[in-house]
Amino acid sequence: MILFPPAKINLGLNILRKRTDGYHDIETCMVQIPVFDVLEITHSEHFEFIQTGRTIGGSSDMNLCKKAYELLKNQFPIGPVRIHLRKQIPIGAGLGGGSADATYTLLALNELFGLQLRSDELKNLAAQLGSDCPFFVDSDAQLATGRGELLESIELHLPTLYLVLLNPEIHVGTNDAYAGVSPKPSGCLIQEILIKPLSNWQELLINDFERSVFELHPKIGQLKQDLLDAGAVYAAMSGSGSSVFGLFLSEAAAMSISSEHLIYRGLFKK
């Protein structure tokens, strides 16, 4: 079985308050984009995990795909599998690649072993692996609240848009990103901003991580400005960085971007 876990971007990200459990309450809209890892899972005589493509630091025992397998194995009678993850989504880049890989491992195992788990059951399992993981159970745009695990589908009524995604290969640690943020209530709900004209988004749809991350890594802020200078109707950093993206009304404007940091350029939603 071969699956293609997708990356995501954040349309706005408000850090609302620090929670008693150490996490933060947030508000964001997450949207999947056509940038993918490749995940192959097959029956095997013994468990095996192989990772190729982009280098992932740390022990393979810490990989979320393996953790997803162990989580399911501890609750259901599933047999050994061979997992081959080809990593193509930039790592530590605010694109949710690791979360997608973990969730798609759950989806694959659910189908491979005929577990017939419902969407809500898969989301509950995914939430044990990471805050972003439940988002990847479904493919629609979703508003995320709580620590990111409380999801509500939202329909975005957008014209045809072109996406340019840049990543400067700077690793932004999530703890470092949160350390520079002062949580505060949002002045306007993200779901209210998303129904406004696109021309209002740049002023209203803010990622609270940007200010502190751009101070630490001016290069990331410059890439965002490059997108705006090229004609992006909206540009922002995704998650806690370091990827930035621009949405363009004109294919020609999107195609004008020439950067060594280019990850994707094409339709926003295929």
C-alpha positions as a Markdown table, in Angstrom:
| # | Residue | x | y | z |
|---|---|---|---|---|
| 1 | Met | 0.0 | 0.0 | 0.0 |
| 2 | Ile | 1.4 | 3.4 | -1.0 |
| 3 | Leu | 0.1 | 6.7 | 0.3 |
| 4 | Phe | 1.1 | 10.3 | -0.1 |
| 5 | Pro | 1.0 | 12.3 | 3.2 |
| 6 | Pro | 0.5 | 16.0 | 2.3 |
| 7 | Ala | 2.0 | 19.1 | 3.8 |
| 8 | Lys | -0.2 | 21.8 | 5.3 |
| 9 | Ile | -0.1 | 25.6 | 5.6 |
| 10 | Asn | -1.7 | 27.8 | 8.2 |
| 11 | Leu | -4.0 | 30.7 | 7.2 |
| 12 | Gly | -3.5 | 32.8 | 10.3 |
| 13 | Leu | -2.3 | 31.6 | 13.7 |
| 14 | Asn | -3.3 | 33.2 | 17.0 |
| 15 | Ile | -1.6 | 32.2 | 20.2 |
| 16 | Leu | -4.4 | 32.9 | 22.7 |
| 17 | Arg | -3.2 | 31.8 | 26.2 |
| 18 | Lys | -0.8 | 29.4 | 28.1 |
| 19 | Arg | -2.6 | 26.4 | 29.4 |
| 20 | Thr | -2.1 | 24.7 | 32.8 |
| 21 | Asp | -0.9 | 21.5 | 31.0 |
| 22 | Gly | 2.1 | 23.4 | 29.4 |
| 23 | Tyr | 0.5 | 23.7 | 26.0 |
| 24 | His | -1.0 | 26.9 | 24.4 |
| 25 | Asp | -4.5 | 27.5 | 23.2 |
| 26 | Ile | -4.4 | 28.5 | 19.6 |
| 27 | Glu | -6.7 | 29.4 | 16.7 |
| 28 | Thr | -5.7 | 28.7 | 13.1 |
| 29 | Cys | -7.0 | 27.5 | 9.8 |
| 30 | Met | -5.1 | 24.6 | 8.3 |
| 31 | Val | -5.2 | 23.7 | 4.6 |
| 32 | Gln | -3.5 | 20.8 | 2.9 |
| 33 | Ile | -1.3 | 21.6 | -0.1 |
| 34 | Pro | 0.0 | 19.5 | -3.0 |
| 35 | Val | 3.5 | 18.8 | -1.5 |
| 36 | Phe | 3.9 | 15.2 | -0.4 |
| 37 | Asp | 6.0 | 12.5 | 1.4 |
| 38 | Val | 5.7 | 8.9 | 0.1 |
| 39 | Leu | 4.7 | 6.2 | 2.6 |
| 40 | Glu | 4.7 | 2.5 | 1.7 |
| 41 | Ile | 3.4 | 0.0 | 4.2 |
| 42 | Thr | 3.2 | -3.8 | 3.5 |
| 43 | His | 2.7 | -7.0 | 5.4 |
| 44 | Ser | 6.0 | -8.5 | 6.7 |
| 45 | Glu | 7.3 | -11.4 | 8.7 |
| 46 | His | 8.9 | -8.9 | 11.2 |
| 47 | Phe | 8.6 | -5.2 | 11.8 |
| 48 | Glu | 10.9 | -3.0 | 9.7 |
| 49 | Phe | 11.1 | 0.8 | 9.3 |
| 50 | Ile | 13.1 | 2.3 | 6.5 |
| 51 | Gln | 13.5 | 6.0 | 5.9 |
| 52 | Thr | 15.0 | 7.6 | 2.7 |
| 53 | Gly | 15.0 | 11.1 | 1.1 |
| 54 | Arg | 15.5 | 14.0 | 3.4 |
| 55 | Thr | 17.6 | 13.2 | 6.5 |
| 56 | Ile | 15.6 | 13.1 | 9.8 |
| 57 | Gly | 17.7 | 13.6 | 12.9 |
| 58 | Gly | 17.6 | 11.4 | 15.9 |
| 59 | Ser | 16.9 | 7.7 | 16.4 |
| 60 | Ser | 14.4 | 5.9 | 14.2 |
| 61 | Asp | 12.7 | 4.8 | 17.4 |
| 62 | Met | 11.5 | 8.3 | 17.8 |
| 63 | Asn | 9.9 | 8.5 | 14.3 |
| 64 | Leu | 6.2 | 9.2 | 14.4 |
| 65 | Cys | 5.4 | 6.5 | 11.9 |
| 66 | Lys | 6.9 | 3.9 | 14.2 |
| 67 | Lys | 5.1 | 5.4 | 17.2 |
| 68 | Ala | 1.8 | 5.3 | 15.3 |
| 69 | Tyr | 2.4 | 1.6 | 14.6 |
| 70 | Glu | 3.2 | 0.9 | 18.3 |
| 71 | Leu | 0.1 | 2.9 | 19.4 |
| 72 | Leu | -2.2 | 0.8 | 17.2 |
| 73 | Lys | -0.4 | -2.5 | 18.0 |
| 74 | Asn | -1.0 | -2.0 | 21.7 |
| 75 | Gln | -4.7 | -1.7 | 21.2 |
| 76 | Phe | -5.5 | -4.0 | 18.2 |
| 77 | Pro | -4.3 | -7.4 | 17.0 |
| 78 | Ile | -2.3 | -6.2 | 14.1 |
| 79 | Gly | 0.7 | -8.1 | 12.7 |
| 80 | Pro | 4.2 | -6.9 | 11.7 |
| 81 | Val | 4.7 | -4.5 | 8.7 |
| 82 | Arg | 7.4 | -3.0 | 6.7 |
| 83 | Ile | 7.2 | 0.8 | 6.6 |
| 84 | His | 9.2 | 2.7 | 4.0 |
| 85 | Leu | 9.0 | 6.5 | 4.4 |
| 86 | Arg | 10.5 | 8.7 | 1.7 |
| 87 | Lys | 10.8 | 12.1 | 3.2 |
| 88 | Gln | 10.3 | 15.0 | 0.7 |
| 89 | Ile | 8.5 | 17.6 | 2.9 |
| 90 | Pro | 11.1 | 19.9 | 4.6 |
| 91 | Ile | 11.6 | 19.0 | 8.2 |
| 92 | Gly | 11.0 | 21.5 | 11.1 |
| 93 | Ala | 9.5 | 23.8 | 8.6 |
| 94 | Gly | 5.9 | 24.5 | 9.8 |
| 95 | Leu | 4.4 | 22.2 | 7.2 |
| 96 | Gly | 3.3 | 19.4 | 9.4 |
| 97 | Gly | 5.1 | 16.6 | 7.5 |
| 98 | Gly | 5.8 | 14.5 | 10.5 |
| 99 | Ser | 2.2 | 14.8 | 11.7 |
| 100 | Ala | 0.9 | 13.8 | 8.2 |
| 101 | Asp | 3.3 | 10.8 | 8.1 |
| 102 | Ala | 2.0 | 9.6 | 11.5 |
| 103 | Thr | -1.6 | 10.0 | 10.7 |
| 104 | Tyr | -1.3 | 8.3 | 7.3 |
| 105 | Thr | 0.4 | 5.4 | 9.0 |
| 106 | Leu | -2.7 | 5.0 | 11.1 |
| 107 | Leu | -4.9 | 5.3 | 8.0 |
| 108 | Ala | -2.9 | 2.7 | 6.2 |
| 109 | Leu | -2.9 | 0.2 | 9.1 |
| 110 | Asn | -6.6 | 0.7 | 9.6 |
| 111 | Glu | -7.2 | -0.3 | 6.0 |
| 112 | Leu | -4.5 | -3.0 | 5.8 |
| 113 | Phe | -5.8 | -4.9 | 8.8 |
| 114 | Gly | -9.5 | -4.2 | 8.2 |
| 115 | Leu | -9.9 | -2.5 | 11.6 |
| 116 | Gln | -12.9 | -0.3 | 10.3 |
| 117 | Leu | -12.1 | 2.5 | 12.7 |
| 118 | Arg | -14.3 | 5.6 | 12.3 |
| 119 | Ser | -12.9 | 9.0 | 11.5 |
| 120 | Asp | -13.5 | 10.2 | 15.1 |
| 121 | Glu | -11.7 | 7.1 | 16.5 |
| 122 | Leu | -8.7 | 7.8 | 14.2 |
| 123 | Lys | -8.6 | 11.4 | 15.3 |
| 124 | Asn | -8.6 | 10.4 | 18.9 |
| 125 | Leu | -5.6 | 8.1 | 18.2 |
| 126 | Ala | -3.9 | 10.7 | 16.2 |
| 127 | Ala | -4.2 | 13.3 | 18.9 |
| 128 | Gln | -2.0 | 11.0 | 21.1 |
| 129 | Leu | 0.8 | 11.4 | 18.6 |
| 130 | Gly | 0.7 | 15.1 | 18.1 |
| 131 | Ser | -1.4 | 18.2 | 18.1 |
| 132 | Asp | -1.5 | 18.6 | 14.3 |
| 133 | Cys | -2.1 | 14.9 | 13.6 |
| 134 | Pro | -5.9 | 14.7 | 13.8 |
| 135 | Phe | -6.1 | 17.4 | 11.0 |
| 136 | Phe | -4.7 | 14.9 | 8.5 |
| 137 | Val | -7.5 | 12.3 | 9.0 |
| 138 | Asp | -9.7 | 14.4 | 6.6 |
| 139 | Ser | -8.7 | 16.4 | 3.6 |
| 140 | Asp | -10.8 | 19.5 | 3.9 |
| 141 | Ala | -9.7 | 22.9 | 5.3 |
| 142 | Gln | -10.3 | 23.0 | 9.1 |
| 143 | Leu | -10.3 | 25.5 | 11.9 |
| 144 | Ala | -8.2 | 24.3 | 14.7 |
| 145 | Thr | -8.6 | 25.4 | 18.3 |
| 146 | Gly | -7.5 | 24.1 | 21.7 |
| 147 | Arg | -3.9 | 23.0 | 21.3 |
| 148 | Gly | -4.7 | 22.3 | 17.6 |
| 149 | Glu | -6.6 | 19.1 | 18.1 |
| 150 | Leu | -10.2 | 20.5 | 18.2 |
| 151 | Leu | -11.2 | 20.7 | 14.5 |
| 152 | Glu | -14.1 | 22.1 | 12.6 |
| 153 | Ser | -14.4 | 21.9 | 8.8 |
| 154 | Ile | -14.6 | 25.2 | 7.0 |
| 155 | Glu | -15.4 | 25.8 | 3.3 |
| 156 | Leu | -13.1 | 28.4 | 1.7 |
| 157 | His | -14.8 | 30.3 | -1.1 |
| 158 | Leu | -11.7 | 31.3 | -3.0 |
| 159 | Pro | -11.0 | 32.1 | -6.7 |
| 160 | Thr | -8.3 | 30.1 | -8.5 |
| 161 | Leu | -5.1 | 30.8 | -6.7 |
| 162 | Tyr | -1.5 | 29.9 | -7.3 |
| 163 | Leu | 0.8 | 28.9 | -4.4 |
| 164 | Val | 4.5 | 29.6 | -4.1 |
| 165 | Leu | 6.2 | 27.8 | -1.2 |
| 166 | Leu | 9.7 | 28.7 | 0.0 |
| 167 | Asn | 11.8 | 27.1 | 2.6 |
| 168 | Pro | 15.3 | 28.5 | 3.6 |
| 169 | Glu | 16.4 | 25.3 | 5.3 |
| 170 | Ile | 16.4 | 27.0 | 8.7 |
| 171 | His | 15.2 | 24.8 | 11.5 |
| 172 | Val | 12.9 | 26.8 | 13.9 |
| 173 | Gly | 12.4 | 24.9 | 17.1 |
| 174 | Thr | 8.8 | 25.0 | 18.4 |
| 175 | Asn | 9.9 | 25.8 | 21.9 |
| 176 | Asp | 12.1 | 28.7 | 20.7 |
| 177 | Ala | 9.1 | 30.0 | 18.6 |
| 178 | Tyr | 6.8 | 29.9 | 21.6 |
| 179 | Ala | 9.4 | 31.5 | 23.9 |
| 180 | Gly | 9.2 | 34.7 | 21.8 |
| 181 | Val | 5.4 | 35.0 | 21.8 |
| 182 | Ser | 3.2 | 36.9 | 24.3 |
| 183 | Pro | -0.2 | 35.1 | 24.2 |
| 184 | Lys | -3.2 | 37.4 | 23.8 |
| 185 | Pro | -6.9 | 37.2 | 22.8 |
| 186 | Ser | -7.5 | 37.7 | 19.1 |
| 187 | Gly | -9.2 | 40.8 | 18.0 |
| 188 | Cys | -11.1 | 39.1 | 15.2 |
| 189 | Leu | -11.9 | 35.4 | 14.8 |
| 190 | Ile | -10.0 | 33.8 | 11.9 |
| 191 | Gln | -13.2 | 32.3 | 10.6 |
| 192 | Glu | -14.6 | 35.8 | 10.3 |
| 193 | Ile | -11.5 | 37.1 | 8.5 |
| 194 | Leu | -11.6 | 34.2 | 6.0 |
| 195 | Ile | -15.0 | 35.3 | 4.6 |
| 196 | Lys | -13.7 | 38.8 | 4.0 |
| 197 | Pro | -12.2 | 39.7 | 0.5 |
| 198 | Leu | -8.7 | 38.4 | -0.1 |
| 199 | Ser | -7.5 | 42.0 | -0.3 |
| 200 | Asn | -8.1 | 42.3 | 3.5 |
| 201 | Trp | -6.2 | 39.1 | 4.5 |
| 202 | Gln | -2.7 | 40.6 | 4.6 |
| 203 | Glu | -3.7 | 43.2 | 7.2 |
| 204 | Leu | -6.0 | 41.0 | 9.3 |
| 205 | Leu | -4.8 | 37.4 | 8.9 |
| 206 | Ile | -1.7 | 37.3 | 11.2 |
| 207 | Asn | 0.6 | 34.5 | 12.3 |
| 208 | Asp | 1.6 | 35.4 | 15.9 |
| 209 | Phe | 4.9 | 33.6 | 15.5 |
| 210 | Glu | 6.2 | 35.8 | 12.7 |
| 211 | Arg | 7.4 | 38.8 | 14.8 |
| 212 | Ser | 9.8 | 36.8 | 17.1 |
| 213 | Val | 10.9 | 34.3 | 14.4 |
| 214 | Phe | 11.7 | 37.1 | 11.9 |
| 215 | Glu | 13.8 | 38.8 | 14.6 |
| 216 | Leu | 15.8 | 35.6 | 15.2 |
| 217 | His | 16.0 | 34.7 | 11.5 |
| 218 | Pro | 15.7 | 37.9 | 9.2 |
| 219 | Lys | 16.1 | 35.7 | 6.1 |
| 220 | Ile | 12.6 | 34.2 | 6.7 |
| 221 | Gly | 11.1 | 37.6 | 6.9 |
| 222 | Gln | 12.9 | 38.7 | 3.8 |
| 223 | Leu | 11.5 | 35.7 | 1.8 |
| 224 | Lys | 7.9 | 36.8 | 2.9 |
| 225 | Gln | 8.6 | 40.3 | 1.7 |
| 226 | Asp | 10.0 | 38.9 | -1.6 |
| 227 | Leu | 6.6 | 37.2 | -2.2 |
| 228 | Leu | 4.7 | 40.3 | -1.5 |
| 229 | Asp | 7.0 | 42.4 | -3.8 |
| 230 | Ala | 6.3 | 39.8 | -6.5 |
| 231 | Gly | 2.6 | 40.4 | -6.3 |
| 232 | Ala | 1.3 | 37.9 | -3.7 |
| 233 | Val | -2.2 | 38.9 | -2.6 |
| 234 | Tyr | -1.4 | 37.2 | 0.7 |
| 235 | Ala | 1.9 | 36.0 | 2.1 |
| 236 | Ala | 2.7 | 34.5 | 5.6 |
| 237 | Met | 4.9 | 32.1 | 7.5 |
| 238 | Ser | 3.4 | 28.6 | 8.0 |
| 239 | Gly | 3.1 | 27.4 | 11.6 |
| 240 | Ser | 6.2 | 28.2 | 13.7 |
| 241 | Gly | 8.3 | 28.4 | 10.5 |
| 242 | Ser | 10.6 | 28.4 | 8.7 |
| 243 | Ser | 8.5 | 28.0 | 5.5 |
| 244 | Val | 6.8 | 31.0 | 4.0 |
| 245 | Phe | 4.1 | 31.0 | 1.3 |
| 246 | Gly | 2.4 | 33.4 | -1.1 |
| 247 | Leu | -1.0 | 33.2 | -2.7 |
| 248 | Phe | -1.2 | 34.8 | -6.2 |
| 249 | Leu | -4.2 | 35.6 | -8.4 |
| 250 | Ser | -2.0 | 35.6 | -11.4 |
| 251 | Glu | -0.1 | 32.5 | -12.7 |
| 252 | Ala | 2.4 | 34.8 | -14.4 |
| 253 | Ala | 3.2 | 36.6 | -11.1 |
| 254 | Ala | 3.7 | 33.2 | -9.3 |
| 255 | Met | 5.9 | 32.0 | -12.1 |
| 256 | Ser | 8.0 | 35.1 | -11.8 |
| 257 | Ile | 9.5 | 34.0 | -8.5 |
| 258 | Ser | 13.0 | 32.7 | -8.9 |
| 259 | Ser | 14.5 | 31.4 | -5.7 |
| 260 | Glu | 16.9 | 28.7 | -4.6 |
| 261 | His | 14.5 | 28.1 | -1.7 |
| 262 | Leu | 11.6 | 27.1 | -3.9 |
| 263 | Ile | 9.7 | 24.0 | -2.8 |
| 264 | Tyr | 6.5 | 24.3 | -4.8 |
| 265 | Arg | 4.9 | 26.6 | -7.4 |
| 266 | Gly | 1.5 | 25.8 | -8.9 |
| 267 | Leu | -2.2 | 25.6 | -8.1 |
| 268 | Phe | -3.1 | 26.2 | -4.5 |
| 269 | Lys | -5.6 | 23.4 | -4.6 |
| 270 | Lys | -5.5 | 20.7 | -7.3 |
